[in-house]
């Protein structure tokens, strides 16, 4: 699992077409805005079962504490690992072929400036 730190308004790119944006960080609640054509599902981390959730058209998802994860497609899982003040640590598990980047690193790669920043997530 790759751990990335983000603040409100900052993004993470997963693969070619999924963007996570941190919308809100509270003491017990984290809200992520998810832009993805893939199916989204909210899971209980401990039981790995679906949690009934309504995912609205704007794709705002609530992750509450460390006991829930967001399933993106069939094989990508995102979990709030910890909150330290205004900073959130997200754990992302995905297959090796799926690249995961902080938005600023992704933009540098697109400009051809930062191939050394390219990282792949540990295999699920």
N, C-alpha and C positions, 0 to 999 in steps of 0.2 A: 504494500500500500504506500502510495506517495502522499506525503503530507505537505500542503501548501498553506501559507498564511496570507490572508486577505483582509481588507478593511471594507467598510460600506462603500459601494460604488465601484469596487475593483472586480475584474473579471478573471475567469479561468476558461481556457479553450480546451475542449476535449474532442479529439478527432477533427474531422473536417467541418462539422456542421453543428456542434453543440457549444453553447456559451452559457456559463454560470456567472451570474452577477450577484454579489452580496447586497441585498436590499435593506436589511435591518439586522443589527446585533443587539440583543437584550440579554439580561442575566440568565433567563431560562428559555429564550426563544431566539431562533435564527430564521430569517426569511431569505430564501434564494429565489431569484428570477431565473428561469431556465428557458433558453431558446433552443429548441431541438425538434427535428422532425420525428425523432424516435419516441416510442411509447414510454411514458413515465409512470412509476409505481412507487408508493411509499411502503417501506418494509419495517418490521420490528427487527432490530439488529440481533437480539438474543434468540428469538424464536425463528427468525427468517421467514416470517409469515406476512402476508399482505395486511396492511392496516387500511380500513375503508377511508378513502380520502377523495375529496372532490378537487380536481385540478382544473382551475378556471382557464379561460382562453388566454389570459395574460401570463399564464404559467408561473404564478407565484406559489412557492411550496414552503410549508413550514417544517422545519426540523427542530424538534424539541428535545433538548438534552442530548445525551450520547446514546439513547436507546432506539433511535430511528435512523434509517438510511434511505436515500433516494436511489431507486433503480432506474437507470437510463438504458433503454433497449434491453437486450438479453444479457449483457455481460459487463456493464459498467455500474459500479456502486459508489455513491458519494455519501460520506458521513461527517457530521460535525464532531471533531475530536475534542477540541477545547476552545474556550473563549477566555482571552486575557485582555481585559479592558475593552478597547475598541477594535481588537484584532481577533479574528476567527481563524482557527486551524481546521482545514478540511482534509479528510483522508479520502483518496481516490484510488479505487481498485479497478483495473481495466486490463484487457489482453495486451500482450507485448506490442502488437502492431498498431495500437491506438496511442497517438501522441497526446500528451497533456502538458500545457504550458500556461504560465501566467500571461495575461494579455500583452504586457509590455515586451515579453520575450518573444511571443508569437509575432508581434509586429516587426521586431528586429529580424527575425528569421525571414519573414516575407520580403524585407528589404535586402536580404542577403548579407546581413551584418553579423549574424550570431549563430553559426552552425554549432559552436561548442556548447550553446545553451540547450540544444535539443536533448530531451530526455524521454525515455520511454518508461512506462509504469511497469512494475513487477507483474508477472503473469498471475492471473486470478486462479 
